[in-house]
């Protein structure tokens, strides 16, 4: 008796690249590059046109770079439907799995088609959490919080610290950087919504808070940083030390920026090549092998009242005229 | 610059074990054993009581064997809710991921809580497909088809063959075994629903049919069997040769019997230890490392209009008084 777990890349994958008001070529790359590494046969991308009906040239350049097979110019639920059910008139077959973040309508549509095909994770607003103490630079931390706030008022940006003096310094610095910021209106609206700085009693409480929250992005800039990092078990992507801003991971560190949100980092990690294939269980059983497990199979089948399951083993050992 | 993918077992997992009219200790084991192998902290199991309010002793024995931490005596959507949101009054915390098959109400509830916690796959009715030619034994094949039919009229049991004589022999044998079967009423209702034997033009067409259908269970009993198996890319669990009945995999071959249904075998495999942990991305970036990727990060951030993302890198290199 032998059991093989055979890895097989998916035949067809659909990647949603959000867009409309802006274009995100980096999201297209994050969805397609691991597909190419895994050996996926056909990669379909869907992304909406801009207000003038055009497509961002950088986005198209990125699509060409990774040799996207089919590009569907549509966004929202209709794009998800087109990939999940295919476009038979155009010769586009249904995809096996849908990946990539999107707005709440895209996410709702993905949950609706889950079962028709596989999906990655329901995406919520992006989040960043910074755990820092007095050894961190308030200028860096304020800039990191503002870079998350740029995603809009639904995107939480939290500083967790046990150092009240440091917290005050970050607050001052936030005001200073905000005054000079390019997209001040968006940033101010974002920061106005909800708590920004969480003062905890100490290092242990900070670790507990992080693990309970399970943030998508987590920056850690504290004394004895590796000791803290080793105790952090729930986060999508961890950025260690003063020179690891989240934006490095968004674009160029080599990590994937499609990450679990809304606490899903408790159970899931970043999008990766594993999401582009599956293991097939292959069981090869000889007559002797089946004879060896026969009693177990028949006993459990009997206990579960599945008599025909038991019979399927018995008939293989019955003498026939 | 260094990127680590750190494996972390989940802290809390919920396993649904279907029941009510019958008990399935094997499903409990299939859900809990990989959790124990992966090193999950707390395992919560939910399963409904029988009509008299009691619990099957074999099920409880299985739960004890794998040291289940919390046993919730409830079935259906309320059981899923209890595990996803926790039972604070009883000190039961929400689980990080829910696994295990269930009826349509259980599946609907799992999709509803997806996002609050992770889930495995939406489960549909169980399926078996047998690909066989004249080298197979009609007695074995008929018994395998009947063992699937035992799951009820929604569970497809299909024979795919290009040998009309063999197909006829299986049909005769099905009638014979049915007449002697223990649960004849259920089996007859199941077999009455939908096509049972699919005659295809030849071996290649059979392979194409299997890969398009992507069955949960696939038995292959043909001449030159390994050549055929190598070309089958979509199936949850593959049973190779005359002595590998599906019931062996259900109970004792060492494979997991929680499998993708309804075509999801195109994108997913069996439940396994990988479902009980996640990879955390850990990025350690030095000043030199960030300097090396700085241009890439700033260019893409600029192209995507995310200026605060660009600033988060720039501030780290600006001279300050």
Interface residues (C-beta under 8 A of the other chain):
Chain A: X1 X3 X5 X8 X10 X11 X22 X23 X24 X25 X26 X58 X96 X97 X111 X114 X115 X116 X117 X118 X121 X122 X124 X139 X140 X143 X144 X146 X147 X149 X150 X177 X181 X182 X183 X187 X229 X232 X233 X234 X235 X236 X237 X238 X239 X240 X241 X242 X243 X244 X245 X246 X247 X248 X249 X250 X251 X252 X253 X254 X255 X256 X259 X262 X263 X264 X265 X266 X267 X268 X269 X270 X272 X274 X278 X279 X280 X281 X282 X283 X284 X285 X286 X287 X289 X290 X293 X296 X297 X300 X301 X303 X304 X305 X306 X307 X308 X309 X310 X311 X312 X313 X315 X316 X320
Chain B: X1 X3 X5 X8 X10 X11 X22 X23 X24 X25 X26 X58 X96 X97 X111 X114 X115 X116 X117 X118 X121 X122 X124 X139 X140 X143 X144 X146 X147 X149 X150 X177 X181 X182 X183 X187 X229 X232 X233 X234 X235 X236 X237 X238 X239 X240 X241 X242 X243 X244 X245 X246 X247 X248 X249 X250 X251 X252 X253 X254 X255 X256 X259 X262 X263 X264 X265 X266 X267 X268 X269 X270 X272 X274 X278 X279 X280 X281 X282 X283 X284 X285 X286 X287 X289 X290 X293 X296 X297 X300 X301 X303 X304 X305 X306 X307 X308 X309 X310 X311 X312 X313 X315 X316 X320
